[in-house]
Amino acid sequence: MAADTKSVIIELYKKLFEVFDAGKLDELVTYYTTDCKSVTPGKTRCGREGIKETCKLLLASSERYKVKGDFDVVISDDESMAYLTVLLELPKSDGTTSSGTNLCIFKKVDGAYLVSLDMFS
C-alpha cells in the first residue's frame, strides 16, 4: 500500500506545480490544510491566505522553479502523514541558477492528502 501512496503523493505534488503555473491560486489552496504553513528564507506565512500571498510573490516573477532531482517520499506507518523532499532549481534571467530543497508534509484529512507544511530552503 505504501508504494501506491507514494505515487499518489508524487502526483499530487506535480498537480500543485501545474495549478500554480496556471495561476489558479483559489484552486491551489484547496490542496492545503486550513492551518498550513509556508516557510521560505526569512518568512513564514500561515493559512491558505498565507499560501496565496507566497504564490502571488512567486508569480510576479517570470522565473519558475523546476524539479531537478528525484522525489524522496516517506509515508508514516499508519499512512496519516507523508513527507516529500525534492531538489528544485531556479533558472534566473541573468543565466545563473540557484537551487534548494523543497519539503512538503502532507496530512490525511477526510481521506485525502493535503499539504500541511511547504518549506523551501
C-alpha positions in Angstrom: 0.0 0.0 0.0 2.8 2.4 0.8 4.1 2.2 -2.8 0.6 3.3 -4.1 0.6 6.1 -1.5 4.0 7.3 -2.7 2.7 7.6 -6.2 -0.4 9.5 -5.0 1.9 12.0 -3.2 4.2 12.5 -6.1 1.2 13.0 -8.5 -0.3 15.5 -6.0 3.0 17.4 -5.8 3.1 17.6 -9.7 -0.5 18.8 -9.6 0.4 21.6 -7.2 3.1 22.8 -9.7 0.6 22.6 -12.6 -2.1 24.6 -10.8 0.5 27.1 -9.6 1.9 27.6 -13.1 -1.6 28.2 -14.4 -2.1 30.9 -11.7 -5.1 29.2 -10.2 -4.5 30.2 -6.6 -8.0 29.6 -5.4 -7.8 26.1 -6.6 -4.2 25.7 -5.4 -5.1 26.4 -1.7 -7.7 23.7 -1.7 -4.7 21.2 -1.7 -3.5 22.7 1.6 -4.9 22.3 5.1 -6.6 25.4 6.6 -3.8 25.7 9.2 -1.0 25.2 6.7 2.4 26.9 6.8 4.6 28.2 4.0 8.2 28.7 5.1 10.7 30.4 2.7 14.0 32.0 3.6 13.2 34.8 6.0 9.4 34.5 6.0 6.8 32.1 7.4 3.2 32.6 6.3 0.2 30.8 7.8 -3.1 29.5 6.5 -4.4 29.4 2.9 -4.3 33.2 2.6 -0.6 33.0 3.5 -0.1 30.4 0.7 -1.8 32.8 -1.7 0.5 35.6 -0.6 3.6 33.5 -1.1 2.4 32.3 -4.5 1.5 35.9 -5.7 5.1 37.0 -5.0 6.4 34.0 -6.9 4.0 34.5 -9.8 5.1 38.2 -10.1 8.5 37.0 -11.2 9.0 35.4 -14.6 11.3 32.9 -13.0 9.9 29.4 -12.3 11.3 26.6 -10.2 11.9 23.3 -11.9 12.2 19.9 -10.3 15.8 18.9 -10.6 16.1 15.8 -8.5 14.3 12.6 -7.6 11.4 12.6 -5.2 12.1 11.2 -1.8 8.8 10.2 -0.2 8.3 8.7 3.3 4.9 7.5 4.5 4.0 7.2 8.2 3.2 3.6 9.3 -0.5 4.5 9.7 -0.4 6.4 6.3 -1.9 9.5 8.0 1.2 11.6 7.1 3.6 11.7 4.2 6.8 13.6 3.7 8.2 14.6 0.3 11.5 16.2 -0.4 12.9 17.2 -3.8 15.7 19.4 -5.2 14.4 22.4 -7.1 16.4 24.6 -9.4 15.5 28.2 -10.3 16.9 29.4 -13.7 17.4 33.1 -13.4 17.0 35.7 -16.2 20.8 36.5 -15.9 21.7 33.0 -16.9 22.6 31.8 -13.4 20.7 29.3 -11.4 20.0 28.8 -7.7 18.8 25.6 -6.1 17.3 24.4 -2.8 15.3 21.7 -1.3 11.5 21.7 -1.1 9.9 19.8 1.8 6.2 19.2 1.9 4.5 17.5 4.7 1.1 16.0 3.7 -1.6 15.2 6.2 -4.6 13.0 5.5 -7.8 15.0 6.1 -11.1 13.3 5.5 -9.4 10.6 3.3 -7.4 13.0 1.1 -3.8 14.1 1.5 -3.4 17.9 1.9 -0.2 19.9 2.3 0.3 20.9 6.0 3.8 22.4 5.6 5.5 23.7 2.5 9.1 24.6 3.2 11.9 25.8 0.8 15.5 26.2 1.8 
